[in-house]
Each structure stands twice: as structure tokens, then as C-alpha cells.
Amino acid sequence: MSEQMLTYYLYLAAFLFASGTYIVLTRRSAIFVLIGVELMLNGANVVLASFSQFDPAMNGQIFAIFAVVLTVCEVSIALAILLNIYRKSRVSNLDELNQIGNT
């Protein structure tokens, strides 16, 4: 892989990470926060996979696959928790959930 292609992959990863960070910081819905976290983790995976092209042992791709597995586990647990909270309180807005927890 040439350095120019690596630069494009790093720009893509930075865009994914920045857009995920923006979504996490600005949205109040729990689903959008999970989507933002997914985008940030995918940006990190793009960096790992692109840097592994320079590593003959392919360790970066192994770490990227491990991160994808952890992401799937995290999302399944977070969605289960979110569904249980929604069943009990009928609220998915994070600010309202914080107010319900304080009462």
C-alpha cells in the first residue's frame, strides 16, 4: 500500500471518528448515541486495518476483528438494557432518563 492510499484511509477514519463523536455529544436519544459509538469504533478499525498493511504479521487486522467482536457484544448488551429501561419508563431520551433516576 502506498503512503497516498494510507493517507486516504486515515482521512476516512478521522471522518468516521469525528462524526461519531459529534453524534455522541449532540444527540440525546440513546439509539443515536449507540450509533455514534459504533462510528467511532469503526474509525478505529479502519486505522488498525490500514496500518496492518505495513506489518507482515497482520496484527492490526486481528485487533480489528477482535474490536468488531467486542462491539457486537457491547451493542447487544446496550440494546437489551435500553429495551428494559424503555419498557419500564417509556422514555428513550437520555436527559429524561437522568431525571427519572434522580426522583
TORVEXGU-262822 format. One record per residue: residue number from 1; residue in one letter; x, y, z of N, C-alpha, C, O in turn. Coordinates in steps of 0.02 Angstrom, whole numbers. Example, Ala and Ser with C-alpha at 12.3 -4.5 7.8 and 13.67 -1.06 7.14 Angstrom:
<pts>
PT   n res   n_c1   n_c2   n_c3  ca_c1  ca_c2  ca_c3   c_c1   c_c2   c_c3   o_c1   o_c2   o_c3
PT   1   A    660   -284    390    615   -225    390    660   -165    390    712   -166    423
PT   2   S    642   -112    354    684    -53    357    645      2    394    670     57    402
</pts>
This chain:
<pts>
PT   n res   n_c1   n_c2   n_c3  ca_c1  ca_c2  ca_c3   c_c1   c_c2   c_c3   o_c1   o_c2   o_c3
PT   1   M     42    -58      0      0      0      0     45     61      0     93     65     38
PT   2   S     28    109    -42     69    169    -45     50    217     11     -2    210     43
PT   3   E     93    265     22     79    314     75     19    357     58    -15    381    104
PT   4   Q      6    368     -6    -51    408    -26   -116    372     -8   -164    404     15
PT   5   M   -119    307    -20   -179    269     -2   -188    267     73   -244    271     98
PT   6   L   -132    262    110   -136    263    182   -165    329    207   -204    330    254
PT   7   T   -146    383    174   -172    448    193   -248    452    183   -284    479    225
PT   8   Y   -272    424    128   -344    423    116   -381    382    168   -434    403    192
PT   9   Y   -353    326    187   -384    285    239   -384    321    306   -432    316    344
PT  10   L   -331    357    321   -329    394    384   -379    451    384   -409    466    436
PT  11   Y   -388    484    326   -440    536    322   -509    506    332   -551    536    366
PT  12   L   -521    448    302   -585    415    311   -597    397    384   -651    407    411
PT  13   A   -545    370    417   -551    352    487   -562    414    531   -602    411    578
PT  14   A   -528    468    515   -538    530    554   -609    557    545   -639    581    592
PT  15   F   -635    553    484   -703    574    471   -753    532    509   -800    558    540
PT  16   L   -744    465    508   -789    421    544   -787    435    620   -838    438    653
PT  17   F   -727    443    646   -720    455    717   -749    523    737   -783    529    788
PT  18   A   -736    575    696   -762    641    712   -838    644    707   -870    675    749
PT  19   S   -866    611    657   -939    611    651   -971    572    708  -1024    591    733
PT  20   G   -940    518    729   -965    480    786   -962    521    850  -1008    519    891
PT  21   T   -907    557    859   -901    600    918   -954    655    918   -983    670    970
PT  22   Y   -966    684    860  -1017    736    853  -1086    709    871  -1124    741    907
PT  23   I  -1101    649    847  -1166    619    862  -1173    605    936  -1226    618    966
PT  24   V  -1121    579    967  -1125    563   1038  -1134    626   1080  -1172    626   1129
PT  25   L  -1101    680   1061  -1104    741   1101  -1167    782   1090  -1186    820   1134
PT  26   T  -1199    776   1032  -1256    819   1017  -1324    785   1022  -1373    819   1036
PT  27   R  -1328    721   1011  -1393    688   1012  -1411    666   1082  -1367    650   1122
PT  28   R  -1474    665   1096  -1498    645   1162  -1531    577   1161  -1543    548   1215
PT  29   S  -1546    550   1104  -1577    484   1100  -1524    431   1111  -1468    436   1085
PT  30   A  -1541    380   1149  -1494    327   1166  -1474    287   1103  -1417    264   1098
PT  31   I  -1520    280   1057  -1504    244    995  -1451    282    954  -1405    251    928
PT  32   F  -1458    348    950  -1409    387    913  -1341    386    947  -1289    387    914
PT  33   V  -1341    385   1013  -1277    380   1050  -1243    314   1033  -1182    312   1024
PT  34   L  -1281    260   1030  -1252    195   1012  -1225    197    940  -1172    168    926
PT  35   I  -1261    229    895  -1237    235    826  -1172    275    823  -1127    257    786
PT  36   G  -1168    328    863  -1106    367    866  -1047    328    892   -991    334    867
PT  37   V  -1059    287    943  -1006    245    970   -984    194    917   -924    180    910
PT  38   E  -1032    168    879  -1014    121    825   -971    154    772   -923    125    749
PT  39   L   -988    216    754   -947    251    705   -876    263    730   -828    257    692
PT  40   M   -870    280    794   -803    291    821   -762    227    822   -703    227    806
PT  41   L   -794    171    840   -758    108    839   -740     86    768   -687     57    757
PT  42   N   -783    100    720   -767     83    651   -710    125    624   -669    101    585
PT  43   G   -706    188    646   -648    229    627   -583    201    655   -532    201    620
PT  44   A   -585    177    716   -525    145    745   -508     81    708   -449     66    699
PT  45   N   -558     44    686   -545    -18    649   -514     -3    581   -471    -41    557
PT  46   V   -535     51    549   -505     69    484   -431     86    494   -389     67    452
PT  47   V   -414    120    548   -344    136    562   -304     72    574   -249     64    547
PT  48   L   -331     27    613   -296    -36    628   -285    -77    564   -231   -103    553
PT  49   A   -336    -81    522   -330   -121    461   -282    -88    412   -245   -123    377
PT  50   S   -283    -22    407   -238     11    359   -166      8    382   -121      0    340
PT  51   F   -153     14    447    -84      8    471    -59    -63    469      2    -74    467
PT  52   S   -103   -112    469    -80   -181    466    -53   -199    398    -20   -251    391
PT  53   Q    -65   -158    348    -35   -171    282     41   -165    284     76   -194    242
PT  54   F     67   -126    332    139   -119    338    169   -169    386    230   -172    394
PT  55   D    128   -210    419    151   -260    466    144   -329    435     89   -350    419
PT  56   P    199   -365    426    194   -430    393    155   -482    434    132   -531    406
PT  57   A    149   -473    499    114   -521    541     38   -510    542      2   -552    568
PT  58   M     14   -455    513    -57   -439    509    -89   -432    578   -147   -452    587
PT  59   N    -53   -406    626    -81   -398    693   -137   -347    696   -183   -353    736
PT  60   G   -133   -295    653   -185   -244    653   -252   -272    633   -304   -252    661
PT  61   Q   -253   -317    584   -317   -346    563   -345   -392    616   -406   -397    625
PT  62   I   -302   -426    652   -325   -468    707   -356   -426    762   -408   -444    790
PT  63   F   -324   -369    778   -353   -324    828   -419   -294    803   -465   -284    843
PT  64   A   -424   -279    738   -486   -252    710   -543   -303    716   -599   -285    733
PT  65   I   -528   -366    702   -580   -418    708   -600   -426    781   -659   -434    796
PT  66   F   -552   -423    826   -567   -427    898   -610   -368    919   -656   -376    959
PT  67   A   -595   -308    893   -635   -249    910   -706   -255    883   -753   -232    915
PT  68   V   -714   -285    824   -782   -295    797   -821   -343    842   -880   -332    854
PT  69   V   -790   -396    865   -823   -443    910   -844   -408    975   -899   -418   1000
PT  70   L   -799   -368   1003   -816   -331   1064   -872   -281   1051   -914   -270   1095
PT  71   T   -873   -251    993   -925   -203    976   -993   -238    971  -1043   -211    995
PT  72   V   -994   -296    942  -1057   -333    938  -1083   -351   1007  -1142   -344   1021
PT  73   C  -1038   -372   1051  -1059   -388   1120  -1084   -325   1155  -1134   -327   1190
PT  74   E  -1049   -270   1147  -1068   -207   1180  -1136   -184   1156  -1177   -162   1196
PT  75   V  -1149   -188   1091  -1213   -165   1065  -1270   -210   1087  -1324   -186   1103
PT  76   S  -1259   -274   1088  -1313   -319   1110  -1331   -308   1183  -1390   -308   1201
PT  77   I  -1282   -298   1225  -1296   -284   1296  -1328   -216   1305  -1376   -209   1343
PT  78   A  -1303   -166   1269  -1332    -99   1275  -1404    -97   1250  -1446    -64   1280
PT  79   L  -1419   -131   1196  -1488   -133   1171  -1534   -170   1219  -1591   -150   1228
PT  80   A  -1510   -223   1250  -1551   -258   1299  -1566   -213   1359  -1623   -212   1383
PT  81   I  -1516   -177   1383  -1527   -131   1438  -1575    -75   1417  -1620    -57   1455
PT  82   L  -1566    -48   1357  -1609      5   1333  -1681    -18   1325  -1727     19   1341
PT  83   L  -1691    -78   1300  -1759   -104   1293  -1793   -114   1361  -1852   -100   1369
PT  84   N  -1756   -137   1410  -1785   -145   1477  -1802    -78   1508  -1854    -71   1541
PT  85   I  -1760    -28   1499  -1774     39   1525  -1835     68   1489  -1878     99   1521
PT  86   Y  -1840     58   1424  -1897     84   1387  -1962     50   1407  -2014     83   1410
PT  87   R  -1960    -14   1421  -2020    -49   1443  -2046    -23   1510  -2106    -18   1520
PT  88   K  -2000     -5   1554  -2021     18   1620  -2041     92   1621  -2088    110   1656
PT  89   S  -2005    134   1585  -2017    206   1591  -2045    238   1528  -2065    296   1530
PT  90   R  -2046    203   1471  -2070    230   1407  -2033    294   1387  -2062    339   1357
PT  91   V  -1968    297   1402  -1926    354   1385  -1862    329   1354  -1830    283   1380
PT  92   S  -1842    360   1298  -1777    342   1268  -1730    401   1265  -1672    395   1244
PT  93   N  -1754    460   1286  -1712    519   1288  -1666    516   1349  -1690    504   1405
PT  94   L  -1602    526   1339  -1555    518   1394  -1564    570   1449  -1553    555   1507
PT  95   D  -1583    632   1431  -1595    683   1482  -1654    664   1526  -1652    673   1587
PT  96   E  -1707    639   1496  -1765    618   1535  -1750    558   1579  -1775    552   1634
PT  97   L  -1708    513   1553  -1688    455   1594  -1649    477   1655  -1656    448   1709
PT  98   N  -1608    528   1647  -1570    554   1704  -1616    584   1755  -1605    576   1815
PT  99   Q  -1668    619   1734  -1716    649   1780  -1757    595   1816  -1774    603   1875
PT 100   I  -1775    541   1780  -1812    488   1811  -1771    453   1865  -1797    434   1917
PT 101   G  -1706    445   1852  -1662    413   1901  -1652    453   1964  -1638    425   2017
PT 102   N  -1658    520   1960  -1648    563   2019  -1709    567   2063  -1704    590   2120
PT 103   T  -1767    545   2039  -1828    551   2080  -1838    491   2123  -1887    488   2161
</pts>
